[in-house]
């Protein structure tokens, strides 16, 4: 597995400290983030999932702990909108340039506004998708938010 992806290249060029970790990706897993956490032997609360959504018809990126669900009303409010929904997988792949199960918030074809669940910023370190299935990036949550030019917000139920 290559550890060089648009995500790792974006972080490297931005001078952001990170490490990579790999795991055996299971395409049949019900919840990829939970499977990744189990395979790496870490808490699901520090393995973040990247979701692509739309708020009032505009694309956004949402990063939340893999053991949590996004609250659509909170998501819409975080971006000053009225309604939100998760993007269809084909639309997310087209927008990001990544395959579902490997979508990273970094190095997407088109960068969109991003919000990170505020509870994740309280952790010492977090894992998130590195741009391909089975590749995770480990980094400090403050660096995550800063590198994305994103914001921390209350996004979960």
C-alpha positions as CSV (number, residue, x, y, z in Angstrom):
1,X,0.0,0.0,0.0
2,X,1.3,3.4,-0.9
3,X,1.5,5.9,1.9
4,X,1.7,8.8,-0.5
5,X,-1.8,10.2,-1.3
6,X,-3.1,13.7,-2.1
7,X,-3.9,13.9,1.6
8,X,-0.3,13.1,2.8
9,X,1.1,15.3,0.1
10,X,-1.1,18.2,1.3
11,X,-0.1,17.8,4.9
12,X,3.6,17.5,4.0
13,X,3.5,20.6,1.8
14,X,1.7,22.5,4.6
15,X,4.4,21.5,7.1
16,X,1.9,19.7,9.4
17,X,3.2,17.0,11.6
18,X,1.6,13.6,11.1
19,X,2.2,9.9,11.1
20,X,0.6,7.1,9.1
21,X,-0.9,3.9,10.2
22,X,-2.3,1.0,8.1
23,X,-4.9,-1.6,8.8
24,X,-6.6,-4.4,6.9
25,X,-9.6,-2.6,5.3
26,X,-12.8,-4.7,5.3
27,X,-15.1,-3.7,2.5
28,X,-18.0,-5.6,4.2
29,X,-17.8,-3.8,7.5
30,X,-21.0,-2.1,8.5
31,X,-19.1,1.0,9.8
32,X,-15.6,1.5,8.4
33,X,-14.4,3.8,11.2
34,X,-15.4,1.3,13.9
35,X,-13.7,-1.5,11.9
36,X,-10.5,0.7,11.6
37,X,-10.5,1.4,15.3
38,X,-10.8,-2.3,16.2
39,X,-8.1,-3.3,13.6
40,X,-5.7,-0.7,15.0
41,X,-6.5,-1.4,18.7
42,X,-7.6,2.1,19.5
43,X,-10.7,3.7,20.9
44,X,-13.4,4.5,18.2
45,X,-13.7,8.0,19.8
46,X,-10.3,9.0,18.4
47,X,-10.8,7.5,15.0
48,X,-12.6,10.2,13.1
49,X,-14.8,9.6,10.0
50,X,-14.9,12.0,7.1
51,X,-18.4,12.6,5.7
52,X,-19.4,14.8,2.8
53,X,-22.7,16.6,3.2
54,X,-24.7,19.4,1.8
55,X,-26.0,22.4,3.7
56,X,-28.7,24.3,1.9
57,X,-27.4,22.7,-1.3
58,X,-23.7,23.6,-0.8
59,X,-21.1,20.9,-0.2
60,X,-19.3,20.7,3.2
61,X,-17.0,18.3,4.9
62,X,-17.7,16.9,8.3
63,X,-15.3,15.1,10.6
64,X,-16.7,13.3,13.6
65,X,-15.7,10.4,15.9
66,X,-16.4,7.0,14.2
67,X,-18.7,5.9,17.1
68,X,-21.0,9.0,16.8
69,X,-23.7,10.1,14.4
70,X,-24.0,13.6,12.9
71,X,-27.0,15.7,14.0
72,X,-28.3,17.3,10.8
73,X,-29.8,20.3,12.6
74,X,-26.5,21.0,14.4
75,X,-24.6,20.5,11.1
76,X,-26.8,23.0,9.3
77,X,-26.5,25.5,12.1
78,X,-22.7,25.1,12.2
79,X,-22.6,26.4,8.6
80,X,-25.3,29.0,9.1
81,X,-27.8,27.0,7.1
82,X,-31.4,25.7,7.5
83,X,-31.1,22.1,6.3
84,X,-28.4,19.4,5.8
85,X,-28.1,15.9,4.4
86,X,-25.3,13.5,3.7
87,X,-24.1,13.5,0.2
88,X,-24.7,10.4,-2.1
89,X,-21.6,8.3,-2.3
90,X,-21.1,8.8,-6.0
91,X,-21.3,12.6,-5.5
92,X,-18.8,12.5,-2.6
93,X,-16.4,10.5,-4.7
94,X,-16.7,12.9,-7.7
95,X,-16.2,16.0,-5.5
96,X,-13.3,14.7,-3.4
97,X,-11.4,12.4,-5.9
98,X,-11.4,9.7,-3.2
99,X,-13.3,6.4,-3.0
100,X,-15.9,6.0,-0.2
101,X,-14.1,4.3,2.7
102,X,-11.0,6.3,1.8
103,X,-12.2,9.9,1.8
104,X,-9.9,12.2,3.6
105,X,-10.6,15.8,4.5
106,X,-7.1,16.7,3.1
107,X,-6.1,16.9,-0.5
108,X,-9.7,16.8,-1.9
109,X,-10.1,17.8,-5.6
110,X,-12.2,20.7,-4.5
111,X,-11.7,22.0,-0.9
112,X,-15.0,22.8,0.8
113,X,-15.8,24.3,4.2
114,X,-15.1,21.9,7.0
115,X,-16.2,21.4,10.5
116,X,-14.7,19.0,13.1
117,X,-16.7,17.8,16.1
118,X,-15.5,19.9,19.0
119,X,-15.2,16.9,21.4
120,X,-12.5,15.5,19.1
121,X,-10.4,18.6,19.7
122,X,-10.1,17.6,23.3
123,X,-8.1,14.4,22.5
124,X,-4.3,14.3,22.5
125,X,-4.2,12.8,19.1
126,X,-6.7,11.5,16.5
127,X,-6.7,9.2,13.5
128,X,-8.5,10.0,10.2
129,X,-8.5,8.7,6.7
130,X,-5.3,9.2,4.8
131,X,-6.9,9.1,1.3
132,X,-7.1,5.4,0.6
133,X,-8.8,2.5,2.2
134,X,-6.7,1.1,5.0
135,X,-4.5,4.2,5.5
136,X,-5.0,6.4,8.5
137,X,-3.3,9.7,9.4
138,X,-2.4,10.2,13.1
139,X,-2.1,13.9,14.2
140,X,-3.0,16.4,16.9
141,X,-6.6,17.7,16.6
142,X,-5.5,21.3,16.8
143,X,-3.3,20.7,13.7
144,X,-6.3,19.0,12.0
145,X,-8.5,22.0,12.4
146,X,-5.8,24.5,11.5
147,X,-4.6,22.5,8.4
148,X,-8.2,22.4,7.1
149,X,-8.9,26.1,7.8
150,X,-11.9,24.6,9.4
151,X,-13.8,25.1,12.6
152,X,-14.7,23.1,15.7
153,X,-18.4,22.8,16.3
154,X,-21.0,20.7,18.2
155,X,-22.1,18.3,15.4
156,X,-23.3,15.1,17.1
157,X,-26.4,14.0,18.8
